[in-house]
C-alpha cells in the first residue's frame, strides 16, 4: 500500500506545483510552492540514499537555479529515485531510521505519509485538496502519535506534565489515548478510555488536526474536556 500511495501522492504534489511556484502555502508558514518542492525533493533524495546504503545519508543540495520546469524535473527525479530504491529493497533489511521498526519498512510508511501530507498542503494552496482515504489517515494518525509526537515532546520536556488526549475516528476503526509527559515522555495506545480532552471526527480530520494543518473548528471535529490542552497542542506540536 505505502509504495502505491507514495507514487500517487508524489505525482499529485508535482502536478500542483506545475503552475506558479511563488504561490504561498498557508499550511506551511513562510513557504511558497517552490520551497515545498525543494523540501520534498531533498527529503525524497535523502530517504532514497538512506534506503540504498542502509546508513544515515547526508542531506543533498537543491538546484542553485530555480526555473519552474527545471525545479519540477529535479524533484520528480528524486521522487522516482525513492520509488525505485524502495521497490528494489528488502523491507525487512536493517537500516538507519529515527523510529521503529529499525528496517527499510520504516521508510515505506514515513515517506508515503509525509508525501500525503505535503501533497495536501500543495493542493490546498492551489485549490481544493483531495480527500485522504480513511485507511491512510488512520495509519497517519498512528504513526504521528508513535513517531512524531514523542520526538517533539522530548525536545521540550518541561511543556507537558502528564496531560492526556483521546482521539476517536468516526469513519474508520481507530481510537487512541495519548499521554504527554511528564519528563519528556509521550506514550500512545489504542484504547477507548477517558482522557483530559477528547476529539471526535473523521480519520482525515483527526490526522490533519494532529499535524496542525487546520483547527478543530475548520475540520468539524467535536471536542470535549480541557480546551487549554488542545490550544497548547496547536502551539507545541508544530510539524
ChimeraX commands (.cxc) that place a marker at each C-alpha (Angstrom):
marker #1 position 0.00,0.00,0.00 radius 0.5
marker #1 position 2.65,2.53,1.02 radius 0.5
marker #1 position 4.58,2.41,-2.25 radius 0.5
marker #1 position 1.42,2.97,-4.29 radius 0.5
marker #1 position 0.39,5.86,-2.04 radius 0.5
marker #1 position 3.86,7.41,-2.30 radius 0.5
marker #1 position 3.86,7.24,-6.09 radius 0.5
marker #1 position 0.33,8.64,-6.43 radius 0.5
marker #1 position 0.71,11.49,-3.97 radius 0.5
marker #1 position 4.15,12.48,-5.27 radius 0.5
marker #1 position 2.56,12.89,-8.70 radius 0.5
marker #1 position -0.26,14.94,-7.16 radius 0.5
marker #1 position 2.23,17.22,-5.40 radius 0.5
marker #1 position 4.24,17.69,-8.57 radius 0.5
marker #1 position 1.09,18.46,-10.56 radius 0.5
marker #1 position 0.03,21.08,-8.02 radius 0.5
marker #1 position 3.42,22.74,-8.33 radius 0.5
marker #1 position 3.26,22.85,-12.12 radius 0.5
marker #1 position 1.83,26.35,-12.05 radius 0.5
marker #1 position 3.10,29.44,-10.26 radius 0.5
marker #1 position 5.92,28.48,-7.92 radius 0.5
marker #1 position 5.55,31.67,-5.93 radius 0.5
marker #1 position 2.10,30.70,-4.59 radius 0.5
marker #1 position 2.09,30.76,-0.77 radius 0.5
marker #1 position 1.40,27.55,1.11 radius 0.5
marker #1 position -0.87,28.54,4.04 radius 0.5
marker #1 position -0.31,25.31,6.00 radius 0.5
marker #1 position 3.48,25.67,5.79 radius 0.5
marker #1 position 4.06,29.21,7.05 radius 0.5
marker #1 position 6.52,31.32,5.04 radius 0.5
marker #1 position 6.82,28.68,2.30 radius 0.5
marker #1 position 5.93,29.00,-1.36 radius 0.5
marker #1 position 5.26,26.04,-3.64 radius 0.5
marker #1 position 8.88,26.31,-4.76 radius 0.5
marker #1 position 10.04,25.97,-1.14 radius 0.5
marker #1 position 7.76,22.98,-0.62 radius 0.5
marker #1 position 9.05,21.32,-3.78 radius 0.5
marker #1 position 12.66,21.87,-2.72 radius 0.5
marker #1 position 11.91,20.43,0.71 radius 0.5
marker #1 position 10.30,17.31,-0.69 radius 0.5
marker #1 position 12.95,16.82,-3.36 radius 0.5
marker #1 position 15.64,16.90,-0.69 radius 0.5
marker #1 position 13.66,14.56,1.58 radius 0.5
marker #1 position 12.95,12.07,-1.21 radius 0.5
marker #1 position 16.61,12.05,-2.24 radius 0.5
marker #1 position 17.85,11.73,1.34 radius 0.5
marker #1 position 15.49,8.85,2.06 radius 0.5
marker #1 position 16.45,7.11,-1.19 radius 0.5
marker #1 position 20.14,7.31,-0.29 radius 0.5
marker #1 position 19.45,6.06,3.25 radius 0.5
marker #1 position 17.44,3.10,1.96 radius 0.5
marker #1 position 20.10,2.25,-0.62 radius 0.5
marker #1 position 23.07,2.43,1.76 radius 0.5
marker #1 position 21.17,1.38,4.91 radius 0.5
marker #1 position 23.01,4.10,6.88 radius 0.5
marker #1 position 22.05,7.68,7.65 radius 0.5
marker #1 position 22.67,9.69,4.48 radius 0.5
marker #1 position 23.87,13.26,4.26 radius 0.5
marker #1 position 21.32,15.78,3.06 radius 0.5
marker #1 position 21.74,16.64,-0.59 radius 0.5
marker #1 position 21.64,20.06,-2.20 radius 0.5
marker #1 position 18.83,21.66,-4.15 radius 0.5
marker #1 position 19.47,23.14,-7.58 radius 0.5
marker #1 position 21.02,26.60,-7.33 radius 0.5
marker #1 position 18.84,27.86,-10.16 radius 0.5
marker #1 position 15.09,27.58,-9.73 radius 0.5
marker #1 position 13.30,27.93,-13.08 radius 0.5
marker #1 position 9.91,26.29,-12.50 radius 0.5
marker #1 position 10.25,23.47,-15.01 radius 0.5
marker #1 position 13.82,22.66,-14.02 radius 0.5
marker #1 position 12.88,22.54,-10.34 radius 0.5
marker #1 position 9.91,20.30,-11.03 radius 0.5
marker #1 position 12.03,17.98,-13.20 radius 0.5
marker #1 position 14.65,17.71,-10.45 radius 0.5
marker #1 position 12.04,16.96,-7.76 radius 0.5
marker #1 position 10.33,14.39,-9.99 radius 0.5
marker #1 position 13.67,12.67,-10.42 radius 0.5
marker #1 position 14.15,12.50,-6.66 radius 0.5
marker #1 position 10.68,11.00,-6.18 radius 0.5
marker #1 position 11.36,8.39,-8.86 radius 0.5
marker #1 position 14.70,7.61,-7.25 radius 0.5
marker #1 position 12.97,6.95,-3.93 radius 0.5
marker #1 position 10.25,4.80,-5.50 radius 0.5
marker #1 position 12.92,2.76,-7.30 radius 0.5
marker #1 position 15.01,2.37,-4.13 radius 0.5
marker #1 position 12.05,1.19,-2.08 radius 0.5
marker #1 position 10.75,-1.00,-4.90 radius 0.5
marker #1 position 14.01,-2.95,-5.09 radius 0.5
marker #1 position 14.75,-3.08,-1.34 radius 0.5
marker #1 position 14.05,-5.84,1.16 radius 0.5
marker #1 position 11.51,-4.25,3.54 radius 0.5
marker #1 position 12.95,-6.19,6.48 radius 0.5
marker #1 position 16.60,-5.31,5.84 radius 0.5
marker #1 position 18.22,-3.44,8.71 radius 0.5
marker #1 position 18.51,0.28,8.08 radius 0.5
marker #1 position 19.09,3.52,9.94 radius 0.5
marker #1 position 15.80,5.15,10.97 radius 0.5
marker #1 position 14.60,7.68,13.53 radius 0.5
marker #1 position 11.75,5.44,14.67 radius 0.5
marker #1 position 10.60,1.86,14.66 radius 0.5
marker #1 position 10.86,-0.60,13.05 radius 0.5
marker #1 position 14.62,-0.33,12.57 radius 0.5
marker #1 position 14.39,-1.55,8.99 radius 0.5
marker #1 position 13.63,-0.34,5.49 radius 0.5
marker #1 position 9.95,-0.94,6.27 radius 0.5
marker #1 position 10.01,2.27,8.34 radius 0.5
marker #1 position 10.80,4.31,5.22 radius 0.5
marker #1 position 7.92,2.94,3.15 radius 0.5
marker #1 position 5.49,4.29,5.72 radius 0.5
marker #1 position 7.30,7.50,6.64 radius 0.5
marker #1 position 7.83,8.66,3.09 radius 0.5
marker #1 position 4.32,7.74,1.93 radius 0.5
marker #1 position 2.71,9.61,4.81 radius 0.5
marker #1 position 4.93,12.68,4.59 radius 0.5
marker #1 position 4.16,12.86,0.88 radius 0.5
marker #1 position 0.41,12.56,1.53 radius 0.5
marker #1 position 0.50,15.50,3.93 radius 0.5
marker #1 position 2.60,17.72,1.71 radius 0.5
marker #1 position 0.54,16.87,-1.36 radius 0.5
marker #1 position -2.47,18.00,0.68 radius 0.5
marker #1 position -0.60,21.23,1.51 radius 0.5
marker #1 position 0.15,21.86,-2.17 radius 0.5
marker #1 position -3.38,21.06,-3.30 radius 0.5
marker #1 position -4.88,23.33,-0.66 radius 0.5
marker #1 position -2.57,26.14,-1.76 radius 0.5
marker #1 position -3.78,25.83,-5.35 radius 0.5
marker #1 position -7.40,24.77,-4.93 radius 0.5
marker #1 position -9.30,22.00,-3.18 radius 0.5
marker #1 position -7.24,19.17,-1.66 radius 0.5
marker #1 position -8.08,15.58,-2.48 radius 0.5
marker #1 position -9.80,13.60,0.25 radius 0.5
marker #1 position -7.42,11.44,2.25 radius 0.5
marker #1 position -8.53,7.81,2.34 radius 0.5
marker #1 position -9.62,6.83,5.89 radius 0.5
marker #1 position -7.27,3.82,5.94 radius 0.5
marker #1 position -4.33,6.03,5.03 radius 0.5
marker #1 position -5.40,8.66,7.56 radius 0.5
marker #1 position -5.65,6.09,10.38 radius 0.5
marker #1 position -2.13,4.97,9.51 radius 0.5
marker #1 position -1.07,8.61,9.54 radius 0.5
marker #1 position -2.53,9.20,12.99 radius 0.5
marker #1 position -0.94,6.05,14.35 radius 0.5
marker #1 position 2.50,6.96,13.00 radius 0.5
marker #1 position 2.18,10.58,14.10 radius 0.5
marker #1 position 1.35,9.63,17.67 radius 0.5
marker #1 position 4.05,6.98,17.92 radius 0.5
marker #1 position 6.90,8.60,15.98 radius 0.5
marker #1 position 6.43,12.35,15.59 radius 0.5
marker #1 position 4.79,13.28,18.92 radius 0.5
marker #1 position 7.39,11.52,21.15 radius 0.5
marker #1 position 10.23,13.25,19.26 radius 0.5
marker #1 position 8.52,16.61,19.63 radius 0.5
marker #1 position 7.83,16.16,23.35 radius 0.5
marker #1 position 11.45,15.12,24.02 radius 0.5
marker #1 position 12.66,18.40,22.53 radius 0.5
marker #1 position 10.77,20.40,25.18 radius 0.5
marker #1 position 10.45,18.13,28.21 radius 0.5
marker #1 position 9.06,20.80,30.54 radius 0.5
marker #1 position 5.98,21.67,28.47 radius 0.5
marker #1 position 3.83,18.65,29.33 radius 0.5
marker #1 position 3.20,17.16,32.76 radius 0.5
marker #1 position 1.01,14.14,32.05 radius 0.5
marker #1 position -1.96,15.57,30.12 radius 0.5
marker #1 position -3.94,13.03,28.12 radius 0.5
marker #1 position -5.75,13.24,24.77 radius 0.5
marker #1 position -8.31,10.80,23.38 radius 0.5
marker #1 position -8.83,10.62,19.59 radius 0.5
marker #1 position -11.87,8.80,18.19 radius 0.5
marker #1 position -12.40,8.21,14.44 radius 0.5
marker #1 position -15.98,8.26,13.22 radius 0.5
marker #1 position -15.43,6.74,9.77 radius 0.5
marker #1 position -12.80,4.09,10.47 radius 0.5
marker #1 position -11.60,1.74,13.21 radius 0.5
marker #1 position -9.33,3.97,15.23 radius 0.5
marker #1 position -9.13,5.19,18.83 radius 0.5
marker #1 position -6.07,6.32,20.73 radius 0.5
marker #1 position -5.18,7.68,24.14 radius 0.5
marker #1 position -2.03,9.77,24.24 radius 0.5
marker #1 position -0.24,10.76,27.45 radius 0.5
marker #1 position 2.05,13.77,27.18 radius 0.5
marker #1 position 4.74,13.79,29.84 radius 0.5
marker #1 position 5.97,14.02,32.43 radius 0.5
marker #1 position 9.72,14.11,31.93 radius 0.5
marker #1 position 9.72,14.50,28.18 radius 0.5
marker #1 position 7.99,11.17,27.58 radius 0.5
marker #1 position 4.96,10.62,25.38 radius 0.5
marker #1 position 3.09,7.35,25.01 radius 0.5
marker #1 position 0.18,6.28,22.84 radius 0.5
marker #1 position -2.08,3.25,22.98 radius 0.5
marker #1 position -5.11,2.07,21.05 radius 0.5
marker #1 position -7.95,2.30,23.55 radius 0.5
marker #1 position -11.37,3.66,24.35 radius 0.5
marker #1 position -10.71,5.41,27.62 radius 0.5
marker #1 position -11.35,8.69,29.42 radius 0.5
marker #1 position -8.79,11.46,28.94 radius 0.5
marker #1 position -8.40,15.12,29.86 radius 0.5
marker #1 position -9.63,16.11,26.42 radius 0.5
marker #1 position -11.32,14.10,23.65 radius 0.5
marker #1 position -11.62,14.82,19.94 radius 0.5
marker #1 position -14.07,13.01,17.68 radius 0.5
marker #1 position -14.13,13.27,13.89 radius 0.5
marker #1 position -13.20,11.64,10.61 radius 0.5
marker #1 position -9.80,9.98,10.32 radius 0.5
marker #1 position -8.74,12.60,7.80 radius 0.5
marker #1 position -9.78,15.46,10.08 radius 0.5
marker #1 position -8.05,13.99,13.13 radius 0.5
marker #1 position -4.79,13.42,11.25 radius 0.5
marker #1 position -4.83,16.92,9.81 radius 0.5
marker #1 position -5.51,18.29,13.30 radius 0.5
marker #1 position -2.67,16.23,14.82 radius 0.5
marker #1 position -0.31,17.58,12.18 radius 0.5
marker #1 position -1.53,21.17,12.69 radius 0.5
marker #1 position -2.97,21.59,9.20 radius 0.5
marker #1 position -6.19,23.22,10.44 radius 0.5
marker #1 position -8.14,23.96,13.60 radius 0.5
marker #1 position -10.71,21.58,15.03 radius 0.5
marker #1 position -13.42,24.09,14.09 radius 0.5
marker #1 position -12.30,24.15,10.46 radius 0.5
marker #1 position -12.22,20.34,10.41 radius 0.5
marker #1 position -15.62,19.89,12.10 radius 0.5
marker #1 position -14.12,17.93,14.99 radius 0.5
marker #1 position -16.13,17.58,18.19 radius 0.5
marker #1 position -14.20,18.45,21.35 radius 0.5
marker #1 position -14.87,17.51,24.96 radius 0.5
marker #1 position -12.85,18.45,28.02 radius 0.5
marker #1 position -9.90,20.74,28.69 radius 0.5
marker #1 position -9.65,23.21,25.79 radius 0.5
marker #1 position -6.33,24.52,27.10 radius 0.5
marker #1 position -4.68,21.24,26.11 radius 0.5
marker #1 position -5.86,21.44,22.51 radius 0.5
marker #1 position -4.73,25.07,22.33 radius 0.5
marker #1 position -1.31,24.09,23.67 radius 0.5
marker #1 position -1.07,21.25,21.13 radius 0.5
marker #1 position -1.58,23.77,18.32 radius 0.5
marker #1 position 1.43,25.76,19.57 radius 0.5
marker #1 position 3.78,22.97,20.65 radius 0.5
marker #1 position 3.18,20.22,18.10 radius 0.5
marker #1 position 4.29,22.15,15.02 radius 0.5
marker #1 position 5.04,19.79,12.15 radius 0.5
marker link #1:1,2 radius 0.2
marker link #1:2,3 radius 0.2
marker link #1:3,4 radius 0.2
marker link #1:4,5 radius 0.2
marker link #1:5,6 radius 0.2
marker link #1:6,7 radius 0.2
marker link #1:7,8 radius 0.2
marker link #1:8,9 radius 0.2
marker link #1:9,10 radius 0.2
marker link #1:10,11 radius 0.2
marker link #1:11,12 radius 0.2
marker link #1:12,13 radius 0.2
marker link #1:13,14 radius 0.2
marker link #1:14,15 radius 0.2
marker link #1:15,16 radius 0.2
marker link #1:16,17 radius 0.2
marker link #1:17,18 radius 0.2
marker link #1:18,19 radius 0.2
marker link #1:19,20 radius 0.2
marker link #1:20,21 radius 0.2
marker link #1:21,22 radius 0.2
marker link #1:22,23 radius 0.2
marker link #1:23,24 radius 0.2
marker link #1:24,25 radius 0.2
marker link #1:25,26 radius 0.2
marker link #1:26,27 radius 0.2
marker link #1:27,28 radius 0.2
marker link #1:28,29 radius 0.2
marker link #1:29,30 radius 0.2
marker link #1:30,31 radius 0.2
marker link #1:31,32 radius 0.2
marker link #1:32,33 radius 0.2
marker link #1:33,34 radius 0.2
marker link #1:34,35 radius 0.2
marker link #1:35,36 radius 0.2
marker link #1:36,37 radius 0.2
marker link #1:37,38 radius 0.2
marker link #1:38,39 radius 0.2
marker link #1:39,40 radius 0.2
marker link #1:40,41 radius 0.2
marker link #1:41,42 radius 0.2
marker link #1:42,43 radius 0.2
marker link #1:43,44 radius 0.2
marker link #1:44,45 radius 0.2
marker link #1:45,46 radius 0.2
marker link #1:46,47 radius 0.2
marker link #1:47,48 radius 0.2
marker link #1:48,49 radius 0.2
marker link #1:49,50 radius 0.2
marker link #1:50,51 radius 0.2
marker link #1:51,52 radius 0.2
marker link #1:52,53 radius 0.2
marker link #1:53,54 radius 0.2
marker link #1:54,55 radius 0.2
marker link #1:55,56 radius 0.2
marker link #1:56,57 radius 0.2
marker link #1:57,58 radius 0.2
marker link #1:58,59 radius 0.2
marker link #1:59,60 radius 0.2
marker link #1:60,61 radius 0.2
marker link #1:61,62 radius 0.2
marker link #1:62,63 radius 0.2
marker link #1:63,64 radius 0.2
marker link #1:64,65 radius 0.2
marker link #1:65,66 radius 0.2
marker link #1:66,67 radius 0.2
marker link #1:67,68 radius 0.2
marker link #1:68,69 radius 0.2
marker link #1:69,70 radius 0.2
marker link #1:70,71 radius 0.2
marker link #1:71,72 radius 0.2
marker link #1:72,73 radius 0.2
marker link #1:73,74 radius 0.2
marker link #1:74,75 radius 0.2
marker link #1:75,76 radius 0.2
marker link #1:76,77 radius 0.2
marker link #1:77,78 radius 0.2
marker link #1:78,79 radius 0.2
marker link #1:79,80 radius 0.2
marker link #1:80,81 radius 0.2
marker link #1:81,82 radius 0.2
marker link #1:82,83 radius 0.2
marker link #1:83,84 radius 0.2
marker link #1:84,85 radius 0.2
marker link #1:85,86 radius 0.2
marker link #1:86,87 radius 0.2
marker link #1:87,88 radius 0.2
marker link #1:88,89 radius 0.2
marker link #1:89,90 radius 0.2
marker link #1:90,91 radius 0.2
marker link #1:91,92 radius 0.2
marker link #1:92,93 radius 0.2
marker link #1:93,94 radius 0.2
marker link #1:94,95 radius 0.2
marker link #1:95,96 radius 0.2
marker link #1:96,97 radius 0.2
marker link #1:97,98 radius 0.2
marker link #1:98,99 radius 0.2
marker link #1:99,100 radius 0.2
marker link #1:100,101 radius 0.2
marker link #1:101,102 radius 0.2
marker link #1:102,103 radius 0.2
marker link #1:103,104 radius 0.2
marker link #1:104,105 radius 0.2
marker link #1:105,106 radius 0.2
marker link #1:106,107 radius 0.2
marker link #1:107,108 radius 0.2
marker link #1:108,109 radius 0.2
marker link #1:109,110 radius 0.2
marker link #1:110,111 radius 0.2
marker link #1:111,112 radius 0.2
marker link #1:112,113 radius 0.2
marker link #1:113,114 radius 0.2
marker link #1:114,115 radius 0.2
marker link #1:115,116 radius 0.2
marker link #1:116,117 radius 0.2
marker link #1:117,118 radius 0.2
marker link #1:118,119 radius 0.2
marker link #1:119,120 radius 0.2
marker link #1:120,121 radius 0.2
marker link #1:121,122 radius 0.2
marker link #1:122,123 radius 0.2
marker link #1:123,124 radius 0.2
marker link #1:124,125 radius 0.2
marker link #1:125,126 radius 0.2
marker link #1:126,127 radius 0.2
marker link #1:127,128 radius 0.2
marker link #1:128,129 radius 0.2
marker link #1:129,130 radius 0.2
marker link #1:130,131 radius 0.2
marker link #1:131,132 radius 0.2
marker link #1:132,133 radius 0.2
marker link #1:133,134 radius 0.2
marker link #1:134,135 radius 0.2
marker link #1:135,136 radius 0.2
marker link #1:136,137 radius 0.2
marker link #1:137,138 radius 0.2
marker link #1:138,139 radius 0.2
marker link #1:139,140 radius 0.2
marker link #1:140,141 radius 0.2
marker link #1:141,142 radius 0.2
marker link #1:142,143 radius 0.2
marker link #1:143,144 radius 0.2
marker link #1:144,145 radius 0.2
marker link #1:145,146 radius 0.2
marker link #1:146,147 radius 0.2
marker link #1:147,148 radius 0.2
marker link #1:148,149 radius 0.2
marker link #1:149,150 radius 0.2
marker link #1:150,151 radius 0.2
marker link #1:151,152 radius 0.2
marker link #1:152,153 radius 0.2
marker link #1:153,154 radius 0.2
marker link #1:154,155 radius 0.2
marker link #1:155,156 radius 0.2
marker link #1:156,157 radius 0.2
marker link #1:157,158 radius 0.2
marker link #1:158,159 radius 0.2
marker link #1:159,160 radius 0.2
marker link #1:160,161 radius 0.2
marker link #1:161,162 radius 0.2
marker link #1:162,163 radius 0.2
marker link #1:163,164 radius 0.2
marker link #1:164,165 radius 0.2
marker link #1:165,166 radius 0.2
marker link #1:166,167 radius 0.2
marker link #1:167,168 radius 0.2
marker link #1:168,169 radius 0.2
marker link #1:169,170 radius 0.2
marker link #1:170,171 radius 0.2
marker link #1:171,172 radius 0.2
marker link #1:172,173 radius 0.2
marker link #1:173,174 radius 0.2
marker link #1:174,175 radius 0.2
marker link #1:175,176 radius 0.2
marker link #1:176,177 radius 0.2
marker link #1:177,178 radius 0.2
marker link #1:178,179 radius 0.2
marker link #1:179,180 radius 0.2
marker link #1:180,181 radius 0.2
marker link #1:181,182 radius 0.2
marker link #1:182,183 radius 0.2
marker link #1:183,184 radius 0.2
marker link #1:184,185 radius 0.2
marker link #1:185,186 radius 0.2
marker link #1:186,187 radius 0.2
marker link #1:187,188 radius 0.2
marker link #1:188,189 radius 0.2
marker link #1:189,190 radius 0.2
marker link #1:190,191 radius 0.2
marker link #1:191,192 radius 0.2
marker link #1:192,193 radius 0.2
marker link #1:193,194 radius 0.2
marker link #1:194,195 radius 0.2
marker link #1:195,196 radius 0.2
marker link #1:196,197 radius 0.2
marker link #1:197,198 radius 0.2
marker link #1:198,199 radius 0.2
marker link #1:199,200 radius 0.2
marker link #1:200,201 radius 0.2
marker link #1:201,202 radius 0.2
marker link #1:202,203 radius 0.2
marker link #1:203,204 radius 0.2
marker link #1:204,205 radius 0.2
marker link #1:205,206 radius 0.2
marker link #1:206,207 radius 0.2
marker link #1:207,208 radius 0.2
marker link #1:208,209 radius 0.2
marker link #1:209,210 radius 0.2
marker link #1:210,211 radius 0.2
marker link #1:211,212 radius 0.2
marker link #1:212,213 radius 0.2
marker link #1:213,214 radius 0.2
marker link #1:214,215 radius 0.2
marker link #1:215,216 radius 0.2
marker link #1:216,217 radius 0.2
marker link #1:217,218 radius 0.2
marker link #1:218,219 radius 0.2
marker link #1:219,220 radius 0.2
marker link #1:220,221 radius 0.2
marker link #1:221,222 radius 0.2
marker link #1:222,223 radius 0.2
marker link #1:223,224 radius 0.2
marker link #1:224,225 radius 0.2
marker link #1:225,226 radius 0.2
marker link #1:226,227 radius 0.2
marker link #1:227,228 radius 0.2
marker link #1:228,229 radius 0.2
marker link #1:229,230 radius 0.2
marker link #1:230,231 radius 0.2
marker link #1:231,232 radius 0.2
marker link #1:232,233 radius 0.2
marker link #1:233,234 radius 0.2
marker link #1:234,235 radius 0.2
marker link #1:235,236 radius 0.2
marker link #1:236,237 radius 0.2
marker link #1:237,238 radius 0.2
marker link #1:238,239 radius 0.2
view
